[in-house]
Each structure stands twice: as structure tokens, then as C-alpha cells.
């Protein structure tokens, strides 16, 4: 399927998000840097990426251009519709015809892996803020990729170990049948069993397109599990929680554990339904003064949707990338994606959304991670005051050890 430039412009206009930051004249004259946000604008994960991801990327561009008026940046966006072949067609056109230098978001693990390979082949930059598979910085790593926000190893380790330690030792998984669900199932199985728990079964469901999860939930209930792990996100996660409550599958008999839950999902569920749910995120808007300041700026563009870790990651990753572009110069940054990523790894990261961090040789961005719990309704002071921090996992402990991932860049 081919999507023309006019189609991209119309799609972005429909999303009510600025499609392009206008080029400015200045010391860095020449062909502008072009950033392509390849995301879900119409599917199950559109609330957890989509329009707000584009808006947060635009926020980073605007702030970078304000700090360096000579910096010329253009933003393109498109809907991958959760289809890897469509995503690759769009990305090839962006790179080969439109001169795109970096592709961001890619909130689907199969798409993330495909785009990472394409960017490596074309010597462009893949800033993966949306795909969760840890293979991106494992056996599939390359010199043109940075994985910014979260991954299956990090989520599984944090969620699996802490849940078993609190008594949730018999698990049943309901998993989306694509790269993310498969990777999460493998990682969670390892950590649950190592912590002393048991996995009693897994039900993989067709993704996308499944809306009725009743048979999978009843399988989990019949298995004797005291934890049903939901290895999905967005609308699928919300539907699972709602349908579980309809069948009376809820604490204290059965705990529902989110793996890729987001504040947007908690907001959609409401605290009456979500209260007590624990899950891991790398960002929460009310962590500190800097996260609150960033969120205030971001929600001016999308007032009905507060940013989650993916959307804040779009801002954070783009901010760091543009710092490097300004340092290198646009021409040099456009000439080699691998050289640009190497420069990104050499400079510590710091921004209002993710705070201080760094990028390892395998492309994994490391930062603090937070185990969050949905508040009781009586604890909330406002519409988006939904979560509280249960535990902070330091950056040095939050992600898979460098030596364990199998990344060729580490071995070389």
C-alpha cells in the first residue's frame, strides 16, 4: 500500500496536531532534519501513543528550535494500523523519497523490529519509544537503534518478582499473539518461576481484532491461578479488566496484573474499577516539579489525554536527538544515522520528562522505573490524579544486565 505526502498531511490534520515545524533560516542552513512519527492513530493502542505521541514530539521540536533558532526540523506522521507491511511501505517512502532521517514511536514490537532493521540498512536513526520487545537491544540490536522507554525484560522482572513476593504465586497469562505478547510471556515465565511461582497456562488471542475475552478469562479462572497476567495494552487491556469484573474475577480471589498498562488505561477504567492495580511505568506526570512542568506544556496540545511513558518518551528521545543534531550540525547528522546514535550514546541524557539517564552500547536507554498503584477514589484529588509510587527501581537495576542480552555490539 502506498501513502503519498498529501495523505500524510491530511492524516496529521485530522489528528489536530501540527504536521510540520516550519523551517527557519539561520546558521544551520540546508536541508532540514526530518522526523517521522510512525504510530497507531486508529487502533487499540491509539490512546497510549497516537495523537499525544505526535504532540509530544512536536513539543520537543518546538523547544529545540527555540533554544537553537538555526535548527531546521520537519515532522511527518502516519498511521501504521498495526500492520508491519504497511509500516515498512510508509518508512521506505519516508526514507527513500522524503528524506526522513529518524523514525520514532513504532508502538508494536513486530513493527519496531522491522523498522529498526530498515533504518540500519539505510543508515538512518530508529528511536524506538513504543515497541516493548527486549530483542531490540538483544540479539536484534544494531548501531542505528535506541530503545528509549520500556521493554519486556524490565516489565516482567519488576511485575513478576514483586507479585510473587506478595503472594501471587500461581499465574495464568492472557497474551496478544504477536512479538510483544510472545516475548512478555517468555520473560514473565522465567521471572515468576525463578521467584518461586508457577505458570499454569497461557491463552494467546488474535491481535488485532479481538474484543471478547470472556473465554480466555474463564480459562484463567478455571486453571486455579491466583494471578491472571494481562499481556496486552490499550483497549485490549481495558476490555479485559471490564469483562473480568463482569465475571467476578477480581481480588481477593484472583489478582489481575497489568504488564503494559498506562495511565490512559487507568483513566478509561476509572478508579472504582482500577483501584489497587499495580504496574510499572518509566514516567508519571506527578513525580516531581520537572514532570509536572513538562506535562503542563504537553497537555496544552492534548488537553483530554495526559502523557504516559511512551508519549513522554517521544518527547525525551526527540529532545536528546535534537541536542546531538545541534552539536554535530544538520549535514553531519543527516549523513550517518550510526554516527548520530554513537554521539547520542556518548552524551548523558537529561530532560523534564525522564530526568537524568544514559544510553548503553546496546542502545538501551536506562533511567529510573516506578512501580505504581492505582489510588482509591477517596485518595484522588482530580481527574488525572490516579496513581501513587509504591517503589522506585534505580536505573542501574531496572533493565537487563548488558552482558545478558546477546547484543552483537557488546561482543564486538
N, C-alpha and C positions, 0 to 999 in steps of 0.2 A: 504493500500500500504506500502511495506517495503523498506526502503532505507538503504543499507549497508554502512559500513565505506569506502569501496573503492569508492562507488558512491558519498559520500560526498567529498572525496579527489578530485575526478575528477571534481565535480561541482565547487569546490573552485579554482582549477587550471584553469578551463575555465574562471573564473571571473578575472584571473590575479591578485589575491590578495593572500598574504601568508596565507596558511591554518592553520599553527600551529607555535606558538612561541616555539622554541626548549627549552626543559627543561635544566636548568643549575644546576650544583651542588652547594651546599652552606649550610648555617646554617639551612635552612628550607627543609632539605632532606625529601623525602617521595613521596607519590602520588601527582602529580601536581593538581592545580586548573584547572578545565576545564570550559570554557565559550562557550556557543552555541549561535551563532547569527542566529536567525530564521527570515528570511526576504523574500522580493519579489525580485527575480533575473530575472524574465522573464515577469512580468505582467505590469499592468497600473501604479503601484507605484514603479517600479524598479529604476527610476531616483531619486525619493525622499527618497529612502532607499538603498536597494541592495548593489552593489559593494562598494559604497562610505561608507555605514554604516560598512561594514566589514573592510574596510581600516582604518576608524577612530577608531574602536575597537582595531585593531592591533596597531595603533599608541599609544593608551593608555597602552596597554600591554608592548610595547617596552620601553616606558618611565618609567613605573613602575619597570620593570626589570633592567633598567639602574640605577634607584635610589636605588633598593634593589636587588643586584645580586643573592642573595639566593632564590629569589621568583621564583617558577616554575609555568608556566602558559601554557596551551594549548588552542587553539582556533579551534572550529568547526563551520561550516556554512552550511546552507541548504536553499532551495527554498520552501516556503510553498504554492506557487502557488495560494494564496488567498483562500485556502481550509482548513477549520477548522479541518476536519477529518484527512487530510494528515499532518497538523501541529502537531496534537496530536500524531499520529503514530511516527513521527520523534522525538518529545520531549520525548515520553515514552522510545524509544530506547536509546536516549542520556542518560537519567537518569538511566534506569534500566540496560543497558548493558555497556555503555561507561563511566559511572561515571561523567556525566556533573553536575556541581554544580550550575550554573546560566544560565538562558536563557534570552536573550536580544532581543530588537527591536520589533518583532511581530506587524508589521505595518498594522493591520487590527483589528478592535475592537472586532469582534466575536472571532478571534484567540487570541487576548490579554486576553480576559476574560477566555477562555478555558485554556490557558497556566498558567495564574495566579492560577486557581483552582488546576491544576495538580501540580504545584510547592508547593502549600500549602499542598496538600495531601502527597507529597513525602518529605516535609520539605527541599525544595531547594529554591533558590532565583529567583524571577521574577523581572528583571529590565526592566520595560516597557517603552521604548523610542519612540515607533511608534504608538500604538493604542491611539485613542483620546477620547474614551468614558469616561465621568466623573464617571460612575458607578464603575470603578476600585478603586476609593478612596471614593466611596459612599457605597451603600448597598452591593456591591460585594467586599469590601476591606478585606484584611486579613494580617496576621503578616509577610508574606513572600514576600510581594509586595512593590515595589517602582515605582510610575509613575513619570517619570522624566521631560518630555519636555512640553507638552501642553495638553489641554483637551477641551471637547465640551463646558463646562461652561465658561471657560476662553475666548475661541474664540468668542462664542456667545455674551457674555457680552460686550466685547471690540468692536466687529464689529457692533453688533445690535444697541447698545445705541449711539455710535458715528455717525452712518449713519443716524438714525432717527433725531438726533440733527442737522444734516447738511441738513435736508430737505427730505431725503429718507424715507417717511412715509408709503408707500404702497408697500408691498412685495409680491413676488411670489417665491416659492422655487423649485429648481430642485435638487433632492436628490438621492444619491446612496442608493438602497434598501438593506441595511444591518445595523448592530448595530450603526456604526458611523453616517450614514445619518439619522436614526431614532432619535438618541439622539440629534444630532445637530438641527434637525427640532423642537423638543420639546423645547430645550433651547433657540433657536432663537425666536420662537414664544413668549415665556414668556418675553424675554427682549425687543423685538420690541413693544409688546403691553403695557408693563409697561412704556416704554418711550413715549407712545402716538401714536404709529403707528398701522397699520392694516396688517394682513396677509390675502391675497386674495385667496390663493390656494397653493397646493403642488403637484408636479408631481414626484412620485418615479419611478426610472428606474431600470431594472435588472442589478445587479452588481455581477461579472464582465461580460463583453461581449458586452456592448452597445457602439456603435461608432457613431450612427446617433442621434443627439439630436435635430433635427430640429422641430419635432412635440412638444417637451417639451418647446422649446424656443418660438414657436409661441403661445402656450397656455399662456405662461407668458406675452407675448406682448398683447394678446387679453384680458387679465384679467384687464388691466388698471393699472398695477403696474408700479411704477417709479423706483423700485429696483428689479432685479432678483438675488436672492441669490443662489450661486452655492455651494451646499453642497457635494462636492467631491474634488478630488485631482489628482495630477499626469496627466496622459494622458487624463483622462476624463475632467479635468478642462481645459486643453489646447484646447481640441476639442470643448468644449462648447464656449469658448471665440472666437475661429476662426469662428465657424459656426454662432455665434451671429453677428459677423461683416459682414458675407456674407448676412445676412437678414437685415442689417442696424439697428440692435438692439444695440444701443450704446449711450453714453452721447451726448447731454444733455437730450434727451428724456427719456432714460432708463439707469440707472446705473447698472453695473454688479459688484456684491460684492463677493469677494472670502472669503471662510471660512477656508479652509485648503490649501491655496496657499503657494508656496515655491519659493525661488529664482530660482530654477531649471526650474519651470514653466514660470517665467518671462523671463528667458534666452531663453527658447524654443519659446516663443511668439515673442520676440523682442520688443523693446521699442516703435516702431511705433504703435504696436497693444496694448501693455500693459500700456502705459503711463497714469498716473492718477489713476490706480487701487490701492486701499488701502486694506491692510490686516494686520493680526497680526502674528508676529513670536517672538520666545523667543531668537533667535540668528541671528545676521547678521555679516558677516565676517569683515566689515569695521567699526564696532562700536568704537573700541579703539585699543591701541597698543597690548593688550593681544590677542584679537580676530584675529588681523592681523597676529600675530606671530603663533598662532595655525593653521590658515588657510594656511600659507606658508609651515608649516610642513606637513599638511594633503594633500595638492594638489600635493605634490611631488609623492604621491602614485596614485592619480586620477586626472591628470592634466586637463582633459576635463570636470570636474564636481566639482564645488565649494560646500562645505558642507552647508546644511540647518540646521534648528533647530533639526530635528530628527538625522541627521548624527553627528552633533556636540554634541547632547545629548548622542549618543552612546559613544563618547569619554569621556564626562563628567561623566556619570554614571559609566562607567568601571573604570575610574580613581579613583573615590571615593570608589568604591567597593574594589579595589586592595589596597588602603591605609588601609582599615579596615582589609583585609586579612593579610597584613604585620604586622599590630598591634596585631591581635589575634593569628597569626600563622596559617599555612595552615591546619593543622589537626583539630584545633578547628573550623575554618571556614567551613570546609567540613562536620563537624559533625552535624551542625544545621544551616539551612538557616534562621530560625526565629531569632536565636541569632545573626547571622551576620547582618540581617536587623536592629535589635534593636541597634546594635553598630553603624550602618550607621546613624541611626536617632539621636544618641547621639552626633555625631561629625558634626560641621558645614562643609559645602561643599565649595570648592574653587578651581577653575581651570581656565585655559586660555580661554576656550570656553564660559562658563556660569558665570564666576566670582564667587562672594560670594552668598551663599544660605543656605538652611537648608531643612531637611525632617521632616514633621509633623508626628504625631502619626498615622494618617490615611494613610500614605505612600505617600502623595503628596509632591513632591519636589517643593519648592517655590523659585522664582527668579524674577527679573525684566522682563517685557514683553514690546515689542515695536510695536507701530502702524507704519507701513511702507507704503511708497507711491512709486510707480514706477516712475522713473525720465522721463523727456522728453529727446528725443535723444540728443538734444543740451547740456543737463546737464551732460551727461555721458562722463567720461574720459577714459573708457576702456571697454573691453568685459563684465566683471562681475561687473562693476560699475553701478548698476542697480537701487538701492533703496536709499531712504533718510528717516530718522527718523522724523515722524510727532509728535509723543508723546511717552514718556516713562511712563509706568504704574508700580509703585513700587511694589515690591514683596508682601507687606502686603495687597495690594488692587487687585492684578491681579487674584487671584484664589478664588474659592468658600469658604465662611467662614466655618471654621472647624465644627461648630455646625449644619450647614445646610445640610450636605452630607448624614447623616444617616449611617455612618460607625459604625459597632458594636464595634470597638476598642475604639472609642471615648466615647461610652455609658458605656463601661465596667469599 
